[in-house]
């Protein structure tokens, strides 16, 4: 069992691996940073912060969301407002050499709405998106072979290698987004599968199974997961699921060595797009440091020296509270 990190200090990771991770083709492995986008300004900030992939969703123009988030969360939009803006975003991302994922990952689509759903997906494909992210087995079946590439989003709940193989072999799924709750040893099993990319969320909320809770959102109780339970309109029983972020910065070297294809950052609903891009920049620093064979402790020491956000926000909210995505902490042991 790993020792718990000291309060007020970033986690001290295990010794750096002695060999460099190799991609399944034999080349040195590079990990993508998949960042959220909903506007041109947000795209510009994420590109400047070092994102190499982006994911976005399109407003449907109807009282329905075809992706995993509602159209608005805590008063902030989560989707691209128009088809024209979507096309412009995809074009700008491609000009920068960045992959674009179109989110159509609603966890449930009624069969009688499947045609409307597919028309919505066609808008993303027509705009030039490189992949379509889906949220259910039904969507995999409907779209297999008709879109550039399929990504099984976290709403699919790909928690076993057998399911990942089935999605790849049956529907041609190219990438799976793993559930928030998987440990490093479990992620490693997925990374050995041929012709399958593995994306893991970082800096996301905790709780039972982050990303799948359909309870009403409660404003202002933390980043990532905002699930709460309201007994009546007048009595808020609070967030019985964990509402804070879990940092994975110290384990970026481990994720690279395992062979994950991408790290996905949350925040399409972010009220502060500059702060959201700053999180992307932190993970870019960790990836760049590992590529340069700089120990993560030294990377974090440099971040601590120059970044006010780290000193004022990251340390007290994450390190002091032992909000560690993959570490053995009291919070992790408290998961149901």
C-alpha positions in Angstrom: 0.0 0.0 0.0 1.3 3.4 -0.9 2.1 5.9 1.8 -0.4 8.8 2.0 1.0 12.1 0.8 1.7 14.7 3.4 -0.9 17.5 3.7 0.2 20.6 1.8 2.6 18.7 -0.4 2.1 17.2 -3.9 2.2 13.4 -4.0 5.7 11.8 -4.1 5.4 9.4 -7.0 7.3 6.1 -7.3 10.7 6.1 -8.9 10.7 7.0 -12.5 10.5 4.0 -14.8 13.8 3.0 -16.3 12.5 2.5 -19.8 10.5 4.7 -22.1 7.0 3.7 -23.1 6.7 2.5 -26.6 3.6 2.9 -28.8 2.0 -0.3 -30.1 3.7 0.5 -33.5 7.1 0.6 -31.7 7.6 4.3 -31.8 8.1 6.3 -28.7 4.7 6.9 -27.2 3.1 10.4 -27.1 0.0 11.1 -25.1 -2.6 13.6 -26.4 -4.3 16.2 -24.3 -8.0 16.3 -25.1 -9.5 19.6 -23.9 -13.0 21.0 -23.9 -14.2 23.7 -26.3 -17.5 25.6 -26.8 -16.3 28.8 -28.5 -13.5 30.3 -30.6 -12.0 32.1 -27.6 -12.0 28.8 -25.6 -10.3 27.0 -28.6 -7.6 29.7 -28.8 -6.9 29.4 -25.1 -6.7 25.6 -25.2 -4.4 25.6 -28.2 -2.1 28.1 -26.5 -2.1 25.9 -23.4 -1.0 22.9 -25.3 -4.1 20.9 -26.2 -3.5 18.4 -29.0 -7.2 17.3 -29.3 -10.5 19.0 -28.5 -14.0 17.8 -27.9 -17.1 19.8 -28.4 -20.9 19.4 -28.8 -23.5 21.2 -30.8 -26.7 22.8 -29.5 -29.7 20.9 -30.9 -32.0 23.9 -31.3 -34.7 21.8 -29.5 -35.3 21.1 -25.8 -33.1 18.0 -25.9 -29.3 17.5 -25.5 -27.7 14.8 -27.7 -24.6 14.7 -25.6 -23.7 13.8 -22.0 -24.2 17.4 -20.6 -27.3 19.5 -20.5 -27.3 22.6 -22.7 -26.5 24.8 -19.7 -24.9 23.9 -16.4 -24.7 26.4 -13.5 -25.8 29.1 -15.9 -23.0 28.4 -18.4 -23.4 27.0 -21.9 -21.8 23.6 -22.6 -22.4 23.4 -26.4 -21.3 25.2 -29.5 -24.1 27.7 -30.3 -24.5 27.2 -34.1 -23.5 25.1 -37.1 -21.5 28.0 -38.5 -19.5 28.3 -35.3 -19.0 24.5 -35.3 -17.6 24.5 -38.8 -15.3 27.5 -38.0 -14.0 25.7 -34.8 -13.3 22.5 -36.6 -11.5 24.3 -39.4 -9.4 26.4 -37.0 -8.5 23.2 -35.0 -7.5 21.4 -38.1 -5.3 24.3 -39.2 -3.5 24.0 -35.9 -3.1 20.2 -36.4 -5.5 19.4 -33.7 -8.0 16.4 -33.7 -11.7 17.2 -33.2 -14.1 14.9 -31.3 -17.8 15.6 -31.8 -19.8 14.6 -28.7 -23.1 12.8 -29.3 -22.7 10.8 -26.1 -26.2 11.0 -24.6 -26.4 7.9 -22.4 -29.9 7.2 -23.5 -31.6 7.9 -26.9 -35.1 6.6 -27.3 -35.5 4.4 -30.4 -38.2 6.6 -31.8 -35.7 9.5 -31.7 -32.9 7.7 -33.5 -33.4 9.4 -36.8 -33.3 12.8 -35.2 -30.2 11.7 -33.3 -28.5 10.6 -36.5 -29.3 13.8 -38.3 -27.6 15.6 -35.4 -24.5 13.4 -35.8 -24.4 14.2 -39.5 -24.0 17.8 -38.7 -20.8 17.1 -36.8 -19.5 14.9 -39.5 -20.4 17.4 -42.2 -18.5 20.1 -40.2 -15.4 17.9 -40.5 -15.1 16.3 -37.0 -12.6 13.5 -36.9 -14.5 11.3 -34.6 -18.0 10.9 -33.0 -18.2 10.2 -29.3 -21.1 8.0 -28.4 -22.7 7.2 -25.0 -24.5 3.9 -25.5 -24.4 0.5 -27.2 -27.4 1.5 -29.3 -25.6 4.5 -30.7 -22.6 2.3 -31.6 -25.0 0.0 -33.5 -26.7 2.9 -35.3 -23.5 4.7 -36.3 -21.0 1.8 -37.0 -19.5 2.3 -40.5 -21.3 5.6 -41.2 -19.0 8.0 -39.4 -15.2 8.7 -39.7 -14.4 7.0 -36.4 -16.3 6.0 -33.2 -15.2 6.8 -29.7 -17.0 5.0 -26.8 -17.5 7.8 -24.2 -17.4 7.4 -20.5 -21.2 7.1 -20.5 -20.9 3.7 -22.2 -19.1 2.5 -19.0 -16.3 0.5 -20.6 -15.1 -1.1 -17.3 -13.9 -4.4 -18.7 -11.5 -5.4 -21.4 -14.0 -7.8 -22.8 -16.5 -5.0 -23.5 -13.7 -2.9 -25.1 -12.9 -5.8 -27.4 -16.6 -6.3 -28.3 -16.9 -2.6 -29.2 -13.8 -2.7 -31.3 -14.6 -5.9 -33.1 -18.4 -5.5 -33.5 -18.7 -1.8 -34.1 -15.3 -0.6 -35.1 -14.8 1.6 -32.1 -11.3 3.1 -32.3 -11.0 4.6 -28.8 -12.6 4.0 -25.4 -12.9 6.5 -22.6 -12.4 4.6 -19.4 -14.6 5.2 -16.3 -13.3 7.6 -13.7 -13.1 4.8 -11.0 -10.5 2.6 -12.7 -7.1 2.2 -11.0 -3.7 2.3 -12.8 -3.4 -1.5 -12.8 -6.8 -1.8 -14.5 -6.0 0.9 -17.1 -2.8 -1.1 -17.9 -4.9 -4.1 -19.1 -6.8 -2.0 -21.7 -3.5 -0.5 -23.0 -2.3 -3.9 -24.1 -5.2 -4.3 -26.6 -4.2 -3.9 -30.2 -6.0 -1.4 -32.5 -7.6 0.3 -29.5 -6.8 3.6 -28.1 -7.3 4.3 -24.4 -8.4 7.7 -23.1 -8.6 8.4 -19.4 -10.2 11.3 -17.6 -8.1 13.5 -15.4 -8.9 16.3 -13.0 -12.5 15.0 -12.8 -15.0 14.7 -10.0 -15.0 11.7 -7.8 -18.0 9.7 -6.5 -19.5 6.4 -7.5 -19.1 6.6 -11.2 -18.3 10.1 -12.4 -20.0 11.2 -15.6 -22.9 8.8 -15.3 -24.9 10.4 -12.5 -28.2 11.8 -13.9 -29.3 13.6 -10.7 -30.1 17.3 -10.8 -27.1 19.6 -10.8 -26.5 21.7 -7.7 -24.7 24.9 -8.4 -21.5 25.9 -6.7 -20.4 22.7 -5.0 -17.2 22.0 -6.9 -15.7 21.3 -10.3 -16.4 18.3 -12.4 -19.2 16.4 -10.7 -21.9 18.6 -9.3 -24.4 15.9 -8.4 -26.7 16.7 -5.5 -29.9 15.6 -4.0 -32.8 17.9 -3.3 -35.6 16.5 -1.2 -37.9 19.5 -1.7 -37.6 22.9 -3.3 -36.9 24.4 0.1 -34.6 21.8 1.7 -31.3 21.0 0.0 -29.8 17.8 1.5 -26.5 18.6 -0.1 -24.1 16.7 -2.4 -24.0 13.1 -1.2 -21.7 12.3 -4.1 -18.3 13.8 -4.0 -18.2 17.2 -5.6 -14.5 18.0 -5.9 -11.9 17.4 -8.5 -9.3 14.6 -8.3 -5.8 15.6 -9.4 -3.8 13.1 -11.5 -0.8 15.4 -12.2 1.7 13.3 -10.1 0.7 10.2 -12.0 1.1 11.6 -15.5 4.4 9.7 -15.9 2.7 6.5 -14.9 -0.1 7.0 -17.4 2.4 7.7 -20.2 4.4 4.5 -19.3 1.1 2.5 -19.4 0.5 3.6 -22.9 -2.7 5.6 -22.7 -3.5 7.5 -25.9 -5.0 10.6 -24.4 -5.8 12.4 -21.1 -9.2 14.1 -21.2 -9.7 17.3 -19.2 -13.2 18.4 -18.1 -14.8 21.8 -18.4 -17.1 22.4 -21.4 -19.3 24.1 -18.8 -16.4 26.0 -17.2 -17.4 29.6 -16.1 -13.7 30.6 -16.3 -12.3 29.5 -19.6 -8.8 31.0 -18.8 -8.6 28.9 -15.6 -9.7 25.9 -17.5 -6.9 26.4 -20.1 -4.5 26.9 -17.2 -5.3 23.3 -16.0 -4.5 22.1 -19.6 -1.2 23.9 -19.4 -0.3 22.2 -16.1 -0.8 18.8 -17.7 1.1 19.9 -20.8 4.0 20.8 -18.5 3.9 17.4 -16.8 3.9 15.6 -20.2 6.7 17.7 -21.6 8.7 17.2 -18.4 8.4 13.4 -18.6 9.3 13.5 -22.3 12.5 15.4 -21.3 13.2 12.9 -18.6 12.6 15.4 -15.8 11.2 13.9 -12.6 7.6 14.9 -11.9 8.7 16.3 -8.5 11.0 18.8 -10.3 8.2 19.7 -12.8 5.9 20.4 -9.9 8.5 22.4 -8.0 8.9 24.7 -11.0 5.1 25.0 -11.3 5.0 25.9 -7.6 7.7 28.6 -8.2 5.9 30.4 -11.0 2.2 29.6 -10.9 0.0 31.6 -8.6 -2.9 29.3 -9.4 -1.0 26.4 -8.0 -0.2 28.2 -4.8 -3.6 29.8 -4.3 -5.9 27.0 -5.7 -4.3 23.7 -6.4 -2.4 23.1 -3.2 -5.2 24.0 -0.7 -8.0 22.4 -2.7 -6.2 19.3 -4.0 -2.9 18.5 -2.3 -4.0 19.6 1.2 -7.2 17.7 0.9 -5.4 14.6 -0.6 -7.6 14.8 -3.7 -5.5 12.3 -5.6 -7.0 10.5 -8.6 -5.0 7.4 -8.4 -3.4 7.4 -4.9 -4.3 5.5 -1.8 -6.1 8.2 0.2 -8.9 8.3 2.7 -11.1 9.8 -0.1 -10.4 6.9 -2.4 -11.1 4.4 0.3 -14.4 6.1 1.0 -15.8 5.3 -2.5 -18.8 3.1 -2.5 
